[in-house]
Amino acid sequence: MKCVICNGNDIKVKTVDEQIALGDDIILTRLTLPVCSQCGERYYDRKTIQLIEQIRVKGKQKLLDVEDVGKILRVREHNPSASHTL
Ligand SMILES: [Zn+2]
């Protein structure tokens, strides 16, 4: 199997934390799927896509058993005119 993105042939099955966006929240779920070692492209089969979809649906209905793992922080957009002059 060759990577469709970078044409590399080093695709290995790995366990990764997939990020599923749910409104302002991000749900992490551990998935085992083929990942390109060169560019990081993940290859989802039908089953994995269904699993992600299920998690999204359950997440919306608050039916997931989840735990806090940390915070997601966003860099505040700073005003360019207030930044240091060149
Ligand atoms: Zn690749």
PDB file of the backbone (N, CA, C, O) and the ligand in Angstrom, with CONECT records:
HET     ZN  A 101       1
ATOM      1  N   MET A   1       0.847  -1.205   0.000  1.00  0.00           N
ATOM      2  CA  MET A   1       0.000   0.000   0.000  1.00  0.00           C
ATOM      3  C   MET A   1       0.882   1.255   0.000  1.00  0.00           C
ATOM      4  O   MET A   1       1.789   1.390   0.821  1.00  0.00           O
ATOM      5  N   LYS A   2       0.608   2.140  -0.908  1.00  0.00           N
ATOM      6  CA  LYS A   2       1.360   3.388  -1.000  1.00  0.00           C
ATOM      7  C   LYS A   2       0.531   4.545  -0.481  1.00  0.00           C
ATOM      8  O   LYS A   2      -0.692   4.573  -0.617  1.00  0.00           O
ATOM      9  N   CYS A   3       1.227   5.496   0.116  1.00  0.00           N
ATOM     10  CA  CYS A   3       0.528   6.670   0.626  1.00  0.00           C
ATOM     11  C   CYS A   3       0.042   7.527  -0.541  1.00  0.00           C
ATOM     12  O   CYS A   3       0.813   7.840  -1.448  1.00  0.00           O
ATOM     13  N   VAL A   4      -1.226   7.902  -0.519  1.00  0.00           N
ATOM     14  CA  VAL A   4      -1.771   8.702  -1.610  1.00  0.00           C
ATOM     15  C   VAL A   4      -1.341  10.161  -1.510  1.00  0.00           C
ATOM     16  O   VAL A   4      -1.462  10.921  -2.471  1.00  0.00           O
ATOM     17  N   ILE A   5      -0.843  10.539  -0.349  1.00  0.00           N
ATOM     18  CA  ILE A   5      -0.449  11.934  -0.159  1.00  0.00           C
ATOM     19  C   ILE A   5       1.003  12.153  -0.584  1.00  0.00           C
ATOM     20  O   ILE A   5       1.292  13.021  -1.407  1.00  0.00           O
ATOM     21  N   CYS A   6       1.907  11.362  -0.019  1.00  0.00           N
ATOM     22  CA  CYS A   6       3.337  11.607  -0.270  1.00  0.00           C
ATOM     23  C   CYS A   6       3.971  10.507  -1.106  1.00  0.00           C
ATOM     24  O   CYS A   6       5.161  10.567  -1.417  1.00  0.00           O
ATOM     25  N   ASN A   7       3.190   9.513  -1.467  1.00  0.00           N
ATOM     26  CA  ASN A   7       3.687   8.413  -2.298  1.00  0.00           C
ATOM     27  C   ASN A   7       4.701   7.513  -1.580  1.00  0.00           C
ATOM     28  O   ASN A   7       5.328   6.652  -2.198  1.00  0.00           O
ATOM     29  N   GLY A   8       4.849   7.723  -0.282  1.00  0.00           N
ATOM     30  CA  GLY A   8       5.756   6.884   0.484  1.00  0.00           C
ATOM     31  C   GLY A   8       5.159   5.498   0.674  1.00  0.00           C
ATOM     32  O   GLY A   8       3.946   5.322   0.565  1.00  0.00           O
ATOM     33  N   ASN A   9       5.997   4.525   0.955  1.00  0.00           N
ATOM     34  CA  ASN A   9       5.442   3.180   1.144  1.00  0.00           C
ATOM     35  C   ASN A   9       5.686   2.651   2.550  1.00  0.00           C
ATOM     36  O   ASN A   9       5.756   1.443   2.772  1.00  0.00           O
ATOM     37  N   ASP A  10       5.814   3.578   3.494  1.00  0.00           N
ATOM     38  CA  ASP A  10       6.049   3.184   4.878  1.00  0.00           C
ATOM     39  C   ASP A  10       4.793   3.452   5.704  1.00  0.00           C
ATOM     40  O   ASP A  10       4.753   4.354   6.542  1.00  0.00           O
ATOM     41  N   ILE A  11       3.785   2.650   5.443  1.00  0.00           N
ATOM     42  CA  ILE A  11       2.531   2.806   6.185  1.00  0.00           C
ATOM     43  C   ILE A  11       2.429   1.690   7.216  1.00  0.00           C
ATOM     44  O   ILE A  11       2.452   0.506   6.880  1.00  0.00           O
ATOM     45  N   LYS A  12       2.317   2.091   8.475  1.00  0.00           N
ATOM     46  CA  LYS A  12       2.277   1.108   9.553  1.00  0.00           C
ATOM     47  C   LYS A  12       1.020   1.289  10.378  1.00  0.00           C
ATOM     48  O   LYS A  12       0.512   2.399  10.535  1.00  0.00           O
ATOM     49  N   VAL A  13       0.532   0.182  10.899  1.00  0.00           N
ATOM     50  CA  VAL A  13      -0.616   0.253  11.792  1.00  0.00           C
ATOM     51  C   VAL A  13      -0.138   0.766  13.146  1.00  0.00           C
ATOM     52  O   VAL A  13       0.759   0.194  13.765  1.00  0.00           O
ATOM     53  N   LYS A  14      -0.746   1.839  13.585  1.00  0.00           N
ATOM     54  CA  LYS A  14      -0.351   2.463  14.846  1.00  0.00           C
ATOM     55  C   LYS A  14      -1.575   2.743  15.698  1.00  0.00           C
ATOM     56  O   LYS A  14      -2.705   2.794  15.211  1.00  0.00           O
ATOM     57  N   THR A  15      -1.315   2.924  16.988  1.00  0.00           N
ATOM     58  CA  THR A  15      -2.375   3.359  17.891  1.00  0.00           C
ATOM     59  C   THR A  15      -2.199   4.852  18.114  1.00  0.00           C
ATOM     60  O   THR A  15      -1.157   5.310  18.583  1.00  0.00           O
ATOM     61  N   VAL A  16      -3.233   5.594  17.770  1.00  0.00           N
ATOM     62  CA  VAL A  16      -3.144   7.051  17.859  1.00  0.00           C
ATOM     63  C   VAL A  16      -4.349   7.602  18.618  1.00  0.00           C
ATOM     64  O   VAL A  16      -5.389   6.955  18.735  1.00  0.00           O
ATOM     65  N   ASP A  17      -4.170   8.815  19.126  1.00  0.00           N
ATOM     66  CA  ASP A  17      -5.303   9.530  19.714  1.00  0.00           C
ATOM     67  C   ASP A  17      -5.962  10.352  18.623  1.00  0.00           C
ATOM     68  O   ASP A  17      -5.401  11.344  18.157  1.00  0.00           O
ATOM     69  N   GLU A  18      -7.121   9.949  18.230  1.00  0.00           N
ATOM     70  CA  GLU A  18      -7.856  10.696  17.220  1.00  0.00           C
ATOM     71  C   GLU A  18      -8.625  11.817  17.888  1.00  0.00           C
ATOM     72  O   GLU A  18      -9.249  11.609  18.929  1.00  0.00           O
ATOM     73  N   GLN A  19      -8.587  12.998  17.303  1.00  0.00           N
ATOM     74  CA  GLN A  19      -9.316  14.133  17.859  1.00  0.00           C
ATOM     75  C   GLN A  19     -10.626  14.299  17.133  1.00  0.00           C
ATOM     76  O   GLN A  19     -10.667  14.436  15.911  1.00  0.00           O
ATOM     77  N   ILE A  20     -11.689  14.284  17.897  1.00  0.00           N
ATOM     78  CA  ILE A  20     -13.013  14.466  17.312  1.00  0.00           C
ATOM     79  C   ILE A  20     -13.579  15.770  17.857  1.00  0.00           C
ATOM     80  O   ILE A  20     -13.816  15.898  19.058  1.00  0.00           O
ATOM     81  N   ALA A  21     -13.791  16.724  16.980  1.00  0.00           N
ATOM     82  CA  ALA A  21     -14.316  18.017  17.408  1.00  0.00           C
ATOM     83  C   ALA A  21     -15.807  17.908  17.671  1.00  0.00           C
ATOM     84  O   ALA A  21     -16.560  17.346  16.876  1.00  0.00           O
ATOM     85  N   LEU A  22     -16.213  18.458  18.805  1.00  0.00           N
ATOM     86  CA  LEU A  22     -17.621  18.419  19.177  1.00  0.00           C
ATOM     87  C   LEU A  22     -17.969  19.799  19.734  1.00  0.00           C
ATOM     88  O   LEU A  22     -17.813  20.059  20.927  1.00  0.00           O
ATOM     89  N   GLY A  23     -18.433  20.656  18.869  1.00  0.00           N
ATOM     90  CA  GLY A  23     -18.636  22.041  19.286  1.00  0.00           C
ATOM     91  C   GLY A  23     -17.292  22.640  19.643  1.00  0.00           C
ATOM     92  O   GLY A  23     -16.353  22.595  18.849  1.00  0.00           O
ATOM     93  N   ASP A  24     -17.199  23.205  20.849  1.00  0.00           N
ATOM     94  CA  ASP A  24     -15.936  23.772  21.304  1.00  0.00           C
ATOM     95  C   ASP A  24     -15.051  22.729  21.970  1.00  0.00           C
ATOM     96  O   ASP A  24     -13.913  23.023  22.336  1.00  0.00           O
ATOM     97  N   ASP A  25     -15.554  21.539  22.125  1.00  0.00           N
ATOM     98  CA  ASP A  25     -14.795  20.495  22.811  1.00  0.00           C
ATOM     99  C   ASP A  25     -14.094  19.587  21.814  1.00  0.00           C
ATOM    100  O   ASP A  25     -14.478  19.479  20.650  1.00  0.00           O
ATOM    101  N   ILE A  26     -13.064  18.945  22.313  1.00  0.00           N
ATOM    102  CA  ILE A  26     -12.383  17.945  21.503  1.00  0.00           C
ATOM    103  C   ILE A  26     -12.366  16.644  22.283  1.00  0.00           C
ATOM    104  O   ILE A  26     -11.920  16.597  23.430  1.00  0.00           O
ATOM    105  N   ILE A  27     -12.845  15.616  21.666  1.00  0.00           N
ATOM    106  CA  ILE A  27     -12.860  14.309  22.298  1.00  0.00           C
ATOM    107  C   ILE A  27     -11.720  13.491  21.719  1.00  0.00           C
ATOM    108  O   ILE A  27     -11.560  13.400  20.502  1.00  0.00           O
ATOM    109  N   LEU A  28     -10.941  12.905  22.592  1.00  0.00           N
ATOM    110  CA  LEU A  28      -9.867  12.036  22.132  1.00  0.00           C
ATOM    111  C   LEU A  28     -10.329  10.602  22.225  1.00  0.00           C
ATOM    112  O   LEU A  28     -10.929  10.186  23.217  1.00  0.00           O
ATOM    113  N   THR A  29     -10.045   9.863  21.193  1.00  0.00           N
ATOM    114  CA  THR A  29     -10.342   8.451  21.256  1.00  0.00           C
ATOM    115  C   THR A  29      -9.184   7.677  20.646  1.00  0.00           C
ATOM    116  O   THR A  29      -8.625   8.063  19.620  1.00  0.00           O
ATOM    117  N   ARG A  30      -8.845   6.595  21.294  1.00  0.00           N
ATOM    118  CA  ARG A  30      -7.703   5.822  20.844  1.00  0.00           C
ATOM    119  C   ARG A  30      -8.114   4.894  19.702  1.00  0.00           C
ATOM    120  O   ARG A  30      -9.025   4.077  19.835  1.00  0.00           O
ATOM    121  N   LEU A  31      -7.427   5.045  18.598  1.00  0.00           N
ATOM    122  CA  LEU A  31      -7.741   4.225  17.433  1.00  0.00           C
ATOM    123  C   LEU A  31      -6.497   3.501  16.957  1.00  0.00           C
ATOM    124  O   LEU A  31      -5.380   4.002  17.088  1.00  0.00           O
ATOM    125  N   THR A  32      -6.699   2.336  16.412  1.00  0.00           N
ATOM    126  CA  THR A  32      -5.598   1.616  15.778  1.00  0.00           C
ATOM    127  C   THR A  32      -5.876   1.601  14.282  1.00  0.00           C
ATOM    128  O   THR A  32      -6.853   1.019  13.812  1.00  0.00           O
ATOM    129  N   LEU A  33      -4.991   2.254  13.560  1.00  0.00           N
ATOM    130  CA  LEU A  33      -5.234   2.389  12.123  1.00  0.00           C
ATOM    131  C   LEU A  33      -3.920   2.613  11.389  1.00  0.00           C
ATOM    132  O   LEU A  33      -2.920   2.989  11.999  1.00  0.00           O
ATOM    133  N   PRO A  34      -3.922   2.384  10.092  1.00  0.00           N
ATOM    134  CA  PRO A  34      -2.684   2.595   9.340  1.00  0.00           C
ATOM    135  C   PRO A  34      -2.328   4.076   9.254  1.00  0.00           C
ATOM    136  O   PRO A  34      -3.177   4.919   8.964  1.00  0.00           O
ATOM    137  N   VAL A  35      -1.056   4.375   9.513  1.00  0.00           N
ATOM    138  CA  VAL A  35      -0.574   5.756   9.468  1.00  0.00           C
ATOM    139  C   VAL A  35       0.690   5.790   8.616  1.00  0.00           C
ATOM    140  O   VAL A  35       1.558   4.927   8.746  1.00  0.00           O
ATOM    141  N   CYS A  36       0.787   6.776   7.756  1.00  0.00           N
ATOM    142  CA  CYS A  36       2.000   6.946   6.955  1.00  0.00           C
ATOM    143  C   CYS A  36       3.102   7.504   7.854  1.00  0.00           C
ATOM    144  O   CYS A  36       2.925   8.538   8.498  1.00  0.00           O
ATOM    145  N   SER A  37       4.240   6.810   7.891  1.00  0.00           N
ATOM    146  CA  SER A  37       5.340   7.254   8.748  1.00  0.00           C
ATOM    147  C   SER A  37       5.985   8.511   8.207  1.00  0.00           C
ATOM    148  O   SER A  37       6.631   9.254   8.946  1.00  0.00           O
ATOM    149  N   GLN A  38       5.814   8.748   6.938  1.00  0.00           N
ATOM    150  CA  GLN A  38       6.483   9.877   6.309  1.00  0.00           C
ATOM    151  C   GLN A  38       5.732  11.186   6.500  1.00  0.00           C
ATOM    152  O   GLN A  38       6.321  12.183   6.917  1.00  0.00           O
ATOM    153  N   CYS A  39       4.444  11.192   6.201  1.00  0.00           N
ATOM    154  CA  CYS A  39       3.698  12.455   6.265  1.00  0.00           C
ATOM    155  C   CYS A  39       2.623  12.457   7.346  1.00  0.00           C
ATOM    156  O   CYS A  39       2.018  13.495   7.614  1.00  0.00           O
ATOM    157  N   GLY A  40       2.381  11.307   7.966  1.00  0.00           N
ATOM    158  CA  GLY A  40       1.424  11.270   9.064  1.00  0.00           C
ATOM    159  C   GLY A  40      -0.022  11.081   8.644  1.00  0.00           C
ATOM    160  O   GLY A  40      -0.920  11.099   9.486  1.00  0.00           O
ATOM    161  N   GLU A  41      -0.254  10.901   7.370  1.00  0.00           N
ATOM    162  CA  GLU A  41      -1.626  10.690   6.883  1.00  0.00           C
ATOM    163  C   GLU A  41      -2.214   9.438   7.526  1.00  0.00           C
ATOM    164  O   GLU A  41      -1.567   8.393   7.589  1.00  0.00           O
ATOM    165  N   ARG A  42      -3.448   9.561   8.000  1.00  0.00           N
ATOM    166  CA  ARG A  42      -4.129   8.426   8.612  1.00  0.00           C
ATOM    167  C   ARG A  42      -5.126   7.837   7.622  1.00  0.00           C
ATOM    168  O   ARG A  42      -5.797   8.555   6.881  1.00  0.00           O
ATOM    169  N   TYR A  43      -5.199   6.533   7.633  1.00  0.00           N
ATOM    170  CA  TYR A  43      -6.110   5.858   6.709  1.00  0.00           C
ATOM    171  C   TYR A  43      -7.254   5.200   7.474  1.00  0.00           C
ATOM    172  O   TYR A  43      -7.062   4.260   8.245  1.00  0.00           O
ATOM    173  N   TYR A  44      -8.439   5.727   7.231  1.00  0.00           N
ATOM    174  CA  TYR A  44      -9.621   5.254   7.950  1.00  0.00           C
ATOM    175  C   TYR A  44     -10.374   4.261   7.086  1.00  0.00           C
ATOM    176  O   TYR A  44     -10.680   4.530   5.924  1.00  0.00           O
ATOM    177  N   ASP A  45     -10.663   3.129   7.659  1.00  0.00           N
ATOM    178  CA  ASP A  45     -11.551   2.223   6.928  1.00  0.00           C
ATOM    179  C   ASP A  45     -12.992   2.528   7.347  1.00  0.00           C
ATOM    180  O   ASP A  45     -13.243   3.345   8.233  1.00  0.00           O
ATOM    181  N   ARG A  46     -13.907   1.860   6.695  1.00  0.00           N
ATOM    182  CA  ARG A  46     -15.326   2.104   6.940  1.00  0.00           C
ATOM    183  C   ARG A  46     -15.710   1.923   8.411  1.00  0.00           C
ATOM    184  O   ARG A  46     -16.494   2.691   8.968  1.00  0.00           O
ATOM    185  N   LYS A  47     -15.137   0.888   9.019  1.00  0.00           N
ATOM    186  CA  LYS A  47     -15.430   0.584  10.418  1.00  0.00           C
ATOM    187  C   LYS A  47     -14.988   1.723  11.344  1.00  0.00           C
ATOM    188  O   LYS A  47     -15.697   2.111  12.272  1.00  0.00           O
ATOM    189  N   THR A  48     -13.787   2.243  11.055  1.00  0.00           N
ATOM    190  CA  THR A  48     -13.238   3.318  11.881  1.00  0.00           C
ATOM    191  C   THR A  48     -14.077   4.585  11.734  1.00  0.00           C
ATOM    192  O   THR A  48     -14.338   5.288  12.709  1.00  0.00           O
ATOM    193  N   ILE A  49     -14.492   4.862  10.503  1.00  0.00           N
ATOM    194  CA  ILE A  49     -15.324   6.038  10.260  1.00  0.00           C
ATOM    195  C   ILE A  49     -16.649   5.909  11.002  1.00  0.00           C
ATOM    196  O   ILE A  49     -17.156   6.880  11.563  1.00  0.00           O
ATOM    197  N   GLN A  50     -17.204   4.697  10.997  1.00  0.00           N
ATOM    198  CA  GLN A  50     -18.458   4.462  11.723  1.00  0.00           C
ATOM    199  C   GLN A  50     -18.272   4.663  13.227  1.00  0.00           C
ATOM    200  O   GLN A  50     -19.128   5.223  13.911  1.00  0.00           O
ATOM    201  N   LEU A  51     -17.128   4.188  13.716  1.00  0.00           N
ATOM    202  CA  LEU A  51     -16.821   4.328  15.137  1.00  0.00           C
ATOM    203  C   LEU A  51     -16.741   5.799  15.524  1.00  0.00           C
ATOM    204  O   LEU A  51     -17.286   6.212  16.548  1.00  0.00           O
ATOM    205  N   ILE A  52     -16.058   6.583  14.702  1.00  0.00           N
ATOM    206  CA  ILE A  52     -15.925   8.013  14.958  1.00  0.00           C
ATOM    207  C   ILE A  52     -17.300   8.680  14.931  1.00  0.00           C
ATOM    208  O   ILE A  52     -17.600   9.543  15.756  1.00  0.00           O
ATOM    209  N   GLU A  53     -18.114   8.277  13.991  1.00  0.00           N
ATOM    210  CA  GLU A  53     -19.459   8.825  13.870  1.00  0.00           C
ATOM    211  C   GLU A  53     -20.295   8.496  15.117  1.00  0.00           C
ATOM    212  O   GLU A  53     -21.040   9.337  15.622  1.00  0.00           O
ATOM    213  N   GLN A  54     -20.154   7.258  15.598  1.00  0.00           N
ATOM    214  CA  GLN A  54     -20.868   6.846  16.815  1.00  0.00           C
ATOM    215  C   GLN A  54     -20.450   7.687  18.014  1.00  0.00           C
ATOM    216  O   GLN A  54     -21.280   8.103  18.823  1.00  0.00           O
ATOM    217  N   ILE A  55     -19.157   7.925  18.110  1.00  0.00           N
ATOM    218  CA  ILE A  55     -18.643   8.713  19.228  1.00  0.00           C
ATOM    219  C   ILE A  55     -19.183  10.132  19.153  1.00  0.00           C
ATOM    220  O   ILE A  55     -19.541  10.727  20.169  1.00  0.00           O
ATOM    221  N   ARG A  56     -19.237  10.667  17.938  1.00  0.00           N
ATOM    222  CA  ARG A  56     -19.755  12.018  17.742  1.00  0.00           C
ATOM    223  C   ARG A  56     -21.232  12.107  18.164  1.00  0.00           C
ATOM    224  O   ARG A  56     -21.649  13.055  18.830  1.00  0.00           O
ATOM    225  N   VAL A  57     -21.998  11.105  17.761  1.00  0.00           N
ATOM    226  CA  VAL A  57     -23.432  11.089  18.099  1.00  0.00           C
ATOM    227  C   VAL A  57     -23.627  10.948  19.609  1.00  0.00           C
ATOM    228  O   VAL A  57     -24.414  11.672  20.218  1.00  0.00           O
ATOM    229  N   LYS A  58     -22.898  10.005  20.197  1.00  0.00           N
ATOM    230  CA  LYS A  58     -23.009   9.789  21.645  1.00  0.00           C
ATOM    231  C   LYS A  58     -22.531  11.007  22.413  1.00  0.00           C
ATOM    232  O   LYS A  58     -23.095  11.356  23.451  1.00  0.00           O
ATOM    233  N   GLY A  59     -21.495  11.653  21.904  1.00  0.00           N
ATOM    234  CA  GLY A  59     -20.949  12.845  22.552  1.00  0.00           C
ATOM    235  C   GLY A  59     -21.980  13.959  22.590  1.00  0.00           C
ATOM    236  O   GLY A  59     -22.114  14.658  23.594  1.00  0.00           O
ATOM    237  N   LYS A  60     -22.701  14.119  21.500  1.00  0.00           N
ATOM    238  CA  LYS A  60     -23.742  15.154  21.423  1.00  0.00           C
ATOM    239  C   LYS A  60     -24.853  14.872  22.417  1.00  0.00           C
ATOM    240  O   LYS A  60     -25.445  15.787  22.989  1.00  0.00           O
ATOM    241  N   GLN A  61     -25.126  13.576  22.614  1.00  0.00           N
ATOM    242  CA  GLN A  61     -26.201  13.191  23.540  1.00  0.00           C
ATOM    243  C   GLN A  61     -25.685  13.032  24.965  1.00  0.00           C
ATOM    244  O   GLN A  61     -26.420  12.598  25.853  1.00  0.00           O
ATOM    245  N   LYS A  62     -24.442  13.377  25.177  1.00  0.00           N
ATOM    246  CA  LYS A  62     -23.787  13.273  26.496  1.00  0.00           C
ATOM    247  C   LYS A  62     -23.806  11.841  27.029  1.00  0.00           C
ATOM    248  O   LYS A  62     -23.949  11.622  28.232  1.00  0.00           O
ATOM    249  N   LEU A  63     -23.668  10.907  26.164  1.00  0.00           N
ATOM    250  CA  LEU A  63     -23.717   9.504  26.574  1.00  0.00           C
ATOM    251  C   LEU A  63     -22.327   8.872  26.669  1.00  0.00           C
ATOM    252  O   LEU A  63     -22.194   7.678  26.938  1.00  0.00           O
ATOM    253  N   LEU A  64     -21.315   9.674  26.447  1.00  0.00           N
ATOM    254  CA  LEU A  64     -19.964   9.109  26.474  1.00  0.00           C
ATOM    255  C   LEU A  64     -19.397   9.136  27.876  1.00  0.00           C
ATOM    256  O   LEU A  64     -19.628  10.070  28.644  1.00  0.00           O
ATOM    257  N   ASP A  65     -18.659   8.105  28.191  1.00  0.00           N
ATOM    258  CA  ASP A  65     -17.938   8.082  29.456  1.00  0.00           C
ATOM    259  C   ASP A  65     -16.570   8.712  29.198  1.00  0.00           C
ATOM    260  O   ASP A  65     -15.672   8.075  28.648  1.00  0.00           O
ATOM    261  N   VAL A  66     -16.432   9.958  29.600  1.00  0.00           N
ATOM    262  CA  VAL A  66     -15.198  10.681  29.289  1.00  0.00           C
ATOM    263  C   VAL A  66     -14.539  11.190  30.566  1.00  0.00           C
ATOM    264  O   VAL A  66     -15.177  11.308  31.612  1.00  0.00           O
ATOM    265  N   GLU A  67     -13.260  11.485  30.454  1.00  0.00           N
ATOM    266  CA  GLU A  67     -12.530  12.052  31.584  1.00  0.00           C
ATOM    267  C   GLU A  67     -11.771  13.276  31.091  1.00  0.00           C
ATOM    268  O   GLU A  67     -11.424  13.388  29.915  1.00  0.00           O
ATOM    269  N   ASP A  68     -11.523  14.191  32.026  1.00  0.00           N
ATOM    270  CA  ASP A  68     -10.737  15.372  31.679  1.00  0.00           C
ATOM    271  C   ASP A  68      -9.278  14.983  31.584  1.00  0.00           C
ATOM    272  O   ASP A  68      -8.747  14.305  32.464  1.00  0.00           O
ATOM    273  N   VAL A  69      -8.637  15.411  30.518  1.00  0.00           N
ATOM    274  CA  VAL A  69      -7.215  15.103  30.385  1.00  0.00           C
ATOM    275  C   VAL A  69      -6.358  16.358  30.347  1.00  0.00           C
ATOM    276  O   VAL A  69      -5.130  16.266  30.323  1.00  0.00           O
ATOM    277  N   GLY A  70      -6.960  17.484  30.340  1.00  0.00           N
ATOM    278  CA  GLY A  70      -6.181  18.721  30.278  1.00  0.00           C
ATOM    279  C   GLY A  70      -7.030  19.812  29.671  1.00  0.00           C
ATOM    280  O   GLY A  70      -8.233  19.651  29.466  1.00  0.00           O
ATOM    281  N   LYS A  71      -6.398  20.899  29.393  1.00  0.00           N
ATOM    282  CA  LYS A  71      -7.136  22.011  28.832  1.00  0.00           C
ATOM    283  C   LYS A  71      -6.690  22.236  27.396  1.00  0.00           C
ATOM    284  O   LYS A  71      -5.558  21.937  27.016  1.00  0.00           O
ATOM    285  N   ILE A  72      -7.582  22.754  26.640  1.00  0.00           N
ATOM    286  CA  ILE A  72      -7.205  23.201  25.306  1.00  0.00           C
ATOM    287  C   ILE A  72      -7.094  24.708  25.371  1.00  0.00           C
ATOM    288  O   ILE A  72      -8.050  25.401  25.722  1.00  0.00           O
ATOM    289  N   LEU A  73      -5.937  25.200  25.036  1.00  0.00           N
ATOM    290  CA  LEU A  73      -5.699  26.627  25.141  1.00  0.00           C
ATOM    291  C   LEU A  73      -5.496  27.212  23.743  1.00  0.00           C
ATOM    292  O   LEU A  73      -4.876  26.601  22.873  1.00  0.00           O
ATOM    293  N   ARG A  74      -6.021  28.373  23.567  1.00  0.00           N
ATOM    294  CA  ARG A  74      -5.887  29.030  22.271  1.00  0.00           C
ATOM    295  C   ARG A  74      -5.093  30.326  22.438  1.00  0.00           C
ATOM    296  O   ARG A  74      -5.321  31.091  23.375  1.00  0.00           O
ATOM    297  N   VAL A  75      -4.190  30.549  21.546  1.00  0.00           N
ATOM    298  CA  VAL A  75      -3.429  31.790  21.579  1.00  0.00           C
ATOM    299  C   VAL A  75      -4.367  32.933  21.233  1.00  0.00           C
ATOM    300  O   VAL A  75      -5.075  32.897  20.227  1.00  0.00           O
ATOM    301  N   ARG A  76      -4.359  33.952  22.092  1.00  0.00           N
ATOM    302  CA  ARG A  76      -5.210  35.106  21.809  1.00  0.00           C
ATOM    303  C   ARG A  76      -4.666  35.829  20.591  1.00  0.00           C
ATOM    304  O   ARG A  76      -3.457  35.995  20.430  1.00  0.00           O
ATOM    305  N   GLU A  77      -5.573  36.250  19.751  1.00  0.00           N
ATOM    306  CA  GLU A  77      -5.132  37.027  18.589  1.00  0.00           C
ATOM    307  C   GLU A  77      -4.657  38.369  19.088  1.00  0.00           C
ATOM    308  O   GLU A  77      -5.391  39.107  19.746  1.00  0.00           O
ATOM    309  N   HIS A  78      -3.427  38.669  18.766  1.00  0.00           N
ATOM    310  CA  HIS A  78      -2.963  39.973  19.239  1.00  0.00           C
ATOM    311  C   HIS A  78      -3.097  41.012  18.134  1.00  0.00           C
ATOM    312  O   HIS A  78      -3.093  40.724  16.938  1.00  0.00           O
ATOM    313  N   ASN A  79      -3.214  42.217  18.616  1.00  0.00           N
ATOM    314  CA  ASN A  79      -3.384  43.346  17.717  1.00  0.00           C
ATOM    315  C   ASN A  79      -2.042  43.679  17.095  1.00  0.00           C
ATOM    316  O   ASN A  79      -1.109  44.014  17.824  1.00  0.00           O
ATOM    317  N   PRO A  80      -1.904  43.602  15.786  1.00  0.00           N
ATOM    318  CA  PRO A  80      -0.601  43.819  15.144  1.00  0.00           C
ATOM    319  C   PRO A  80      -0.037  45.193  15.436  1.00  0.00           C
ATOM    320  O   PRO A  80       1.180  45.342  15.548  1.00  0.00           O
ATOM    321  N   SER A  81      -0.896  46.215  15.565  1.00  0.00           N
ATOM    322  CA  SER A  81      -0.392  47.573  15.774  1.00  0.00           C
ATOM    323  C   SER A  81       0.172  47.734  17.171  1.00  0.00           C
ATOM    324  O   SER A  81       0.945  48.658  17.425  1.00  0.00           O
ATOM    325  N   ALA A  82      -0.207  46.837  18.089  1.00  0.00           N
ATOM    326  CA  ALA A  82       0.280  46.925  19.473  1.00  0.00           C
ATOM    327  C   ALA A  82       1.584  46.150  19.667  1.00  0.00           C
ATOM    328  O   ALA A  82       2.231  46.266  20.708  1.00  0.00           O
ATOM    329  N   SER A  83       1.960  45.372  18.677  1.00  0.00           N
ATOM    330  CA  SER A  83       3.190  44.586  18.832  1.00  0.00           C
ATOM    331  C   SER A  83       4.426  45.455  18.589  1.00  0.00           C
ATOM    332  O   SER A  83       4.337  46.590  18.123  1.00  0.00           O
ATOM    333  N   HIS A  84       5.545  44.890  18.915  1.00  0.00           N
ATOM    334  CA  HIS A  84       6.789  45.663  18.826  1.00  0.00           C
ATOM    335  C   HIS A  84       7.073  46.105  17.391  1.00  0.00           C
ATOM    336  O   HIS A  84       6.731  45.414  16.432  1.00  0.00           O
ATOM    337  N   THR A  85       7.683  47.232  17.272  1.00  0.00           N
ATOM    338  CA  THR A  85       7.998  47.767  15.940  1.00  0.00           C
ATOM    339  C   THR A  85       9.266  47.110  15.403  1.00  0.00           C
ATOM    340  O   THR A  85      10.149  46.709  16.162  1.00  0.00           O
ATOM    341  N   LEU A  86       9.333  47.012  14.096  1.00  0.00           N
ATOM    342  CA  LEU A  86      10.481  46.352  13.475  1.00  0.00           C
ATOM    343  C   LEU A  86      11.682  47.291  13.379  1.00  0.00           C
ATOM    344  O   LEU A  86      12.736  46.897  12.881  1.00  0.00           O
TER     345      LEU A  86
HETATM  346 ZN    ZN A 101       2.448   9.815   3.357  1.00  0.00          ZN2+
END
